[in-house]
Amino acid sequence: DIQMTQSPSSLSASAGDRVTITCQASQDINKYLNWYQQKPGKAPKLLIYDASNLETGVPSRFSGSGSGTDFTFTISSLQPEDIATYYCQQYDNFPRTFGPGTKVDIK
Amino acid sequence: QVQLQESGPGLVKPSETLSLTCTVSGGSVSSGSYYWSWIRQPPGKGLEWIGYVYYSGSTNYNPSLKSRVTISVDTSKNQFSLKLSSVTAADTAVYYCARGRSTSRYWGQGTLVTVSS
């Protein structure tokens, strides 16, 4: 299985701050990476696919980059409604695997 | 707009079989364009991919669960189902159904299944 790691595991930032989360795969996954946002009690919501493509309807303050084994997810200006846990997920190989998540909070 | 809804018992006894159904509306499980997946999330923990089914009945399962999992599709009812046998407390989780085997844009709301006697 491809192991996915994320850092940090949690962060606290002020509204308007730039927030960056990293995701690393245990082997080359090309560009086959999704980023999901999950709010408490809700299903995950797709934000980014193919590492850097913004899902339709998702605000442009969210972005993703990277390929191979190292990926970055950025919120350019943190908003109160962005409080959530963010997961990366690879789909280069089966079984599909998720990172452990990064919990984002507002100071 | 595609919608998915999980249904099934919220409490299952240890060693028994967990059975869930996902009903799809606004789309067809018979569409050859999509695969249909199950993902689970233990309370307070991360997401685990369980497997998927195609309308033809072909499947792919997580090796960690393969010996206990069956995912099937019922095109006449526009549903797909999950069966997980010999459950233990470690199988307590919110179970989600979703469309897609790589990128899931549509998810059910999730259903909590607790394994307890």
Interface residues (C-beta under 8 A of the other chain):
Chain A: D1 Y32 N34 Y36 K42 A43 P44 K45 L46 Y49 E55 Y87 Q89 Y91 F94 P95 R96 T97 F98 G99 P100 G101
Chain B: G46 L47 E48 W49 G51 N60 Y61 N62 P63 S64 Y96 A98 R101 S102 T103 S104 R105 W107 G108 Q109 G110
